[in-house]
Amino acid sequence: MTGERRPLAARPLTEPHPSRLPADHPDRERILAAHAAALEAGEAGYLDPGSGLFVLTAGFLARRGTCCGRGCRHCPYVDD
């Protein structure tokens, strides 16, 4: 998928693919809240509540226009 132009997945940008953020992830609610706040503010990303690492939002990744193939948590192109 690297650099490949693809359509966005048929799900809201607020909902990551289950393979990237499983429903039973212990920090799921905090992650989704941080992601939603960053999306609403138009920010490129947020700090992961557990690790402190910077995570790109689905909005930023969608605006980029291609999938980088690096397994981003909020990749808006993953649909399988």
C-alpha positions as a Markdown table, in Angstrom:
| # | Residue | x | y | z |
|---|---|---|---|---|
| 1 | Met | 0.0 | 0.0 | 0.0 |
| 2 | Thr | 2.9 | 2.4 | 0.2 |
| 3 | Gly | 2.2 | 5.7 | -1.5 |
| 4 | Glu | -0.8 | 4.1 | -3.2 |
| 5 | Arg | -3.8 | 6.3 | -3.9 |
| 6 | Arg | -6.8 | 4.5 | -2.5 |
| 7 | Pro | -10.4 | 5.5 | -1.5 |
| 8 | Leu | -11.1 | 6.2 | 2.1 |
| 9 | Ala | -12.6 | 3.2 | 4.0 |
| 10 | Ala | -16.3 | 3.2 | 4.5 |
| 11 | Arg | -16.3 | 4.2 | 8.2 |
| 12 | Pro | -16.1 | 7.6 | 10.1 |
| 13 | Leu | -12.7 | 9.1 | 10.6 |
| 14 | Thr | -13.4 | 8.9 | 14.3 |
| 15 | Glu | -13.4 | 5.0 | 14.2 |
| 16 | Pro | -10.1 | 3.2 | 13.7 |
| 17 | His | -10.1 | -0.2 | 12.0 |
| 18 | Pro | -10.4 | -3.0 | 14.7 |
| 19 | Ser | -7.1 | -4.4 | 13.6 |
| 20 | Arg | -5.4 | -1.1 | 14.5 |
| 21 | Leu | -7.2 | -0.4 | 17.8 |
| 22 | Pro | -9.1 | -3.5 | 19.1 |
| 23 | Ala | -12.3 | -3.0 | 21.1 |
| 24 | Asp | -10.6 | -4.6 | 24.1 |
| 25 | His | -7.5 | -2.3 | 24.1 |
| 26 | Pro | -7.1 | -1.1 | 27.8 |
| 27 | Asp | -6.7 | 2.6 | 26.7 |
| 28 | Arg | -9.2 | 2.6 | 23.9 |
| 29 | Glu | -11.6 | 5.1 | 25.4 |
| 30 | Arg | -8.8 | 7.5 | 26.3 |
| 31 | Ile | -7.2 | 7.1 | 22.9 |
| 32 | Leu | -10.5 | 7.7 | 21.1 |
| 33 | Ala | -11.1 | 10.8 | 23.2 |
| 34 | Ala | -7.6 | 12.2 | 22.5 |
| 35 | His | -8.1 | 11.5 | 18.8 |
| 36 | Ala | -11.5 | 13.1 | 18.6 |
| 37 | Ala | -10.2 | 16.2 | 20.4 |
| 38 | Ala | -7.3 | 16.5 | 17.9 |
| 39 | Leu | -9.6 | 15.9 | 14.9 |
| 40 | Glu | -12.0 | 18.6 | 16.2 |
| 41 | Ala | -9.1 | 21.1 | 16.7 |
| 42 | Gly | -7.7 | 20.3 | 13.2 |
| 43 | Glu | -4.5 | 19.1 | 14.7 |
| 44 | Ala | -2.2 | 16.7 | 12.9 |
| 45 | Gly | -2.1 | 14.3 | 15.9 |
| 46 | Tyr | -2.1 | 13.8 | 19.6 |
| 47 | Leu | 0.0 | 12.3 | 22.4 |
| 48 | Asp | -0.9 | 8.7 | 23.1 |
| 49 | Pro | -2.2 | 8.5 | 26.7 |
| 50 | Gly | -0.3 | 5.4 | 27.5 |
| 51 | Ser | 3.1 | 5.8 | 25.7 |
| 52 | Gly | 3.3 | 9.6 | 25.2 |
| 53 | Leu | 4.2 | 9.0 | 21.6 |
| 54 | Phe | 2.8 | 11.3 | 18.9 |
| 55 | Val | 0.0 | 9.6 | 16.9 |
| 56 | Leu | -1.3 | 11.0 | 13.6 |
| 57 | Thr | -5.0 | 11.6 | 13.2 |
| 58 | Ala | -7.2 | 10.0 | 10.5 |
| 59 | Gly | -7.9 | 13.5 | 9.3 |
| 60 | Phe | -4.2 | 14.3 | 8.7 |
| 61 | Leu | -3.7 | 10.9 | 7.0 |
| 62 | Ala | -6.7 | 11.4 | 4.8 |
| 63 | Arg | -5.5 | 14.9 | 3.7 |
| 64 | Arg | -2.2 | 13.4 | 2.8 |
| 65 | Gly | -4.0 | 11.4 | 0.2 |
| 66 | Thr | -2.1 | 8.1 | 0.2 |
| 67 | Cys | -1.4 | 5.2 | 2.6 |
| 68 | Cys | 2.2 | 5.0 | 3.7 |
| 69 | Gly | 1.9 | 1.3 | 4.6 |
| 70 | Arg | 3.4 | 1.8 | 8.1 |
| 71 | Gly | 0.5 | 0.5 | 10.1 |
| 72 | Cys | -0.8 | 3.8 | 11.4 |
| 73 | Arg | -3.4 | 3.4 | 14.2 |
| 74 | His | -5.9 | 5.7 | 12.6 |
| 75 | Cys | -5.2 | 4.9 | 8.9 |
| 76 | Pro | -8.4 | 5.9 | 7.0 |
| 77 | Tyr | -7.6 | 3.6 | 4.1 |
| 78 | Val | -7.6 | 0.2 | 5.9 |
| 79 | Asp | -10.9 | -1.5 | 5.2 |
| 80 | Asp | -10.1 | -5.3 | 5.0 |
